[in-house]
Structures are given as C-alpha cells and as structure tokens.
Amino acid sequence: RRNGTDPMSEPVIIRSPDGSTSATIHPERGADVSSLIMPRDGRAVEWLYRRENFWTTIVDAGGSPFLFPVCGRHRLPGKPGVYIWEGVEYTVPLHGFGMYRPWKIASVTDNQVTVTLVSDDQTRAIYPFEFSVSLEYRVEAGVFTCRHAVTNHGASSMPFASGFHPYFQLTENELVSCWVTGTFEAIGHYNTDFTAIAGWD
C-alpha cells in the first residue's frame, strides 16, 4: 500500500518464476494490463503500447483492456450506442462497460491473478442481466496467458460479446511478419461504421 491508499486501487504485478516475464494489471481500471514485459532476442522488452494519456483516460489509451459485454458499437438510426432488448432501449458505451468498472481481486499469487466483475444496479441500467465475469492472467517464462469465463445467473438467455484488446508495440519489420494463430471457426468483417458484421470468411 502506498500512502495508506486502498490496496484494491493498487496495480498487481505478476512475474514468471524465472523473472523473465511480468505483467502489470489494474483492477480499478477495468482490469487493464498496462505492461507486459517478455524476452525478445535475448533481452527484456515491453510488448504493450500505451498512449501518453493512458493514466487520464480509458478509451483508446493503450495497454490491453478487456471488452464486455460488447465488442464494437451499437447504433439505431440517429441513436449511437443504443440497442433494444425486449422492447426497451438501452445505451451502452463503445466496447461495453467492462473496461470502465473496478474489478475485485479474487486471488493472486506470484505469477497469476484472478479478478471478477459482478452485475449491479449500474450495469443493469444499461445491460439488464445478472452475470459474473472472471478474468485470469498468468505469466510463465516468455508466455502470457489470458482466460475469461462469463456466467449468466439469470433464467433467460444473455447475449454478450467479450474479448481482449491488446495494443502491441511492434516495429515495422515485426508488424509485417506478425501472425495470429489458433482455431478460428469464422472471421467477421464489420460494415463501415463498425455496427454490424457485413460478411464472414
């Protein structure tokens, strides 16, 4: 604790057992990851980009925010940010509210932290569902693992989108040779105002 501040407002730094890899997570800032240091070419390198305004804003600030319960934008004609659920209009910010809310630390070890977000009156005002989200960040030597689980505590279906949104700091040469690998069922392409999927591959 610094200067008697609430320990929940402090960042959590996790380190791999060999000390080569570390991540800094901010539960009070939407569980954003502000720093990811991993080895590259035999030296420790910061992998995440942060804008100069990172500490004063949340939107497009860099790091690696977590998006929930929306990835992208909602828009009804003439009403940006608005969607309708069961006949009621709701307004939700770009990429949802997960990155704006303080998360609670559920557990922490030297190389792993788990944080949680639970529905409350503020979330229900813009997303009328009972839910909990758990985020787990873990580091090993040269590896950063992010996992999340979303639980619907209600009796009806609960539509949501969620995802990690890292701002990687790469050189131009690294950028052209960077690949994302995994098992993809389909890749959607947004329309021009990023409010709907225009097509799938």
NORLIN-V866980 format. One record per backbone hydrogen bond with DSSP energy under -0.5 kcal/mol. CO is the residue of the C=O (numbers start at 1). NH is the residue of the N-H. If there is no record, write none. Layout:
<<CO;NH> <CO;NH>>
This chain:
<<1;3> <2;5> <6;9> <7;10> <12;14> <12;25> <14;23> <16;19> <21;16> <22;37> <23;14> <23;25> <24;34> <24;35> <25;12> <25;27> <26;29> <26;31> <26;32> <27;30> <27;103> <29;32> <30;66> <32;26> <32;34> <33;64> <35;24> <36;38> <36;47> <37;22> <38;45> <40;43> <43;40> <45;38> <45;47> <47;169> <49;63> <51;54> <53;56> <53;57> <58;61> <61;51> <63;167> <64;33> <65;165> <67;163> <68;97> <68;98> <69;161> <70;72> <72;95> <74;81> <76;79> <79;76> <79;82> <81;92> <83;90> <85;88> <88;85> <90;83> <93;96> <95;68> <97;100> <97;101> <98;101> <101;30> <104;106> <104;116> <107;114> <110;15> <111;139> <112;109> <113;137> <114;106> <114;107> <115;135> <116;104> <117;133> <120;124> <121;125> <122;126> <123;126> <123;127> <127;129> <129;131> <130;153> <130;154> <131;119> <132;151> <133;117> <134;149> <135;115> <136;147> <137;113> <138;145> <140;143> <143;140> <145;138> <147;136> <149;134> <151;132> <151;153> <161;69> <163;67> <165;65> <166;168> <167;49> <168;170> <171;175> <172;176> <173;177> <175;178> <179;181> <182;184> <183;185> <187;201> <189;198> <189;199> <191;194> <194;73> <196;191> <196;198> <199;189>>
